[in-house]
């Protein structure tokens, strides 16, 4: 073996170094190669430094958010609370709004008493005689009073959720009362946005509801329309939503007093007011009605008219007649959302009929004699709007019905005892795109019993368990107002109860209560409507307890 080969085999690294050295010495790029190695080495060091600097920065940020910067404190909501006001009367009004901006809804209501719950507040603060009505905002989390103030001596009408009221707040409340004032209130603070004296006349009755109309005086703020009955005739007053100024400065044309009315928008989004009495339904375009009220010939540019509806005007009366094929006295008209525009559900003493909101033709009609309360909307099938109705079927006996809005077919019905004056049903949208239905009554297995029920129970029903209802709570007091609300977005489903004597009754205790549904579900009574019981009672309670709710508006 050659000595060179033997040396390479014994010292391979040495041999490679020698070859590299030899190659470098023989090559012409010795200096260039050395510079390249130095540049690469420096670049590698900078990369390493950048990596550790970025890692250190990330650790600092994580440490800051974890230990130094506190997480926002989520308000702790008491699951159930109740407030009582002694020697008071109240009004059938409840409104849920986020007053203190903590992302949890709060409760607005009004009670009338000699003394406020706050000893530092009195009727004389607003120049009112005692007793007077106090508007109160109660925290939805723990029932503490957020603000309270005297507003009037007697409430004639109250409406909350009026957009851009006063022009400075997203929404507010309007109170019409005696003494004769219209008072706009910021529900966040309870402060007065504006107050204007009314000019309704000597003897009048304010009709409900308040109509929130588009801007008619070109100040970019929606305006208000108040309907008043004076000496068996109806008069209309239009007020600015921005400052309360009366815009109908000429004498209003006297119109027949209707049983009820509502605002309706046609397919072209033209606003019309639908009036009804016991025997007829008719409409006026808001444009024409405003001109009649003010006496002005120039009509507001912001108020459109529907060409198809205008062709239907009766030249003699100036009305747009709305024909109804169902016989009987007209009890209610309810707007039902459709795909492109709203339809009109007409409830008479014998039938319920759905009219197309544009063509006014009958879509369907069903027999629903003796309807006890205004219909409520909910979802029995996924994303298909349905109608909840209560129909009287005997002495202190009613049938709760859920009708499909597209056809009028009956999805579900239940016969149950009831107490006259019980609240109408309420619904909550659930995460499965359906609804939970809440209604009052007294379910008795003995259907032959016609005695007036001693209790009024609250029942819960969901379409996925059609053969079972859950009895949640019984209430022996007079219920003035009731509603079901999501106090927090997509969670914290509750119902509100306002109990106590009305303003026309003798003063007594007035109580405001919030109850979380889950609290009553735990101890709720499972009632089977058929013998097909594939679930246990525990399964049913667990199903309702795990129910998720949606803040999506119907």
Secondary structure, 3 states (H helix, E strand, C coil): CCHHHHHHHHCHHHHHHHHHHHHHHHCCCHHHHHHHHHHHHHHHHHHHHHHHHHHHHHHHHHHHHHHHCCCCCCCCCCCEEEEEEEEEEECCCCEEECCCCCCCCEEEEEEEECCCCCCCCCHHHHCCCCCEEEEEEECCCCCCEEEEEEEECEEEEEEEEEECHHHCCCEEEEEEEECCEEEEECCCCCCEEEEEECCCCCCCEECCCCEEECCCCCCCCCEEEEEEEECCEEEEEEECCCCCCECCCCCCCCECCCCEEEEEECCCCCEEEEEECCCCEEEEEHHHHHHHHHCCCCCCCCCCCCHHHHCCECCCCCCEECCCCCCCCEEEEEEEECCCCEEEEEEECCEEEEECCCCCCEEEEEECCCECCCCEEEEEECCEEEEEEEEEEECCEEEEEEEECCCCCEEEEEEEECCCCCCCCEEEEECCCCEEEEEEEECCCCCCCCCCCCCEEEEEEEHHHCCEEEEEEEECCCEEEEEEEEEECCEEEEEEEEECCECCCCCEEEEEEEEEHHHHHHCCEEEECCCCCCCCHHHHHHHHHCCCECCCCC
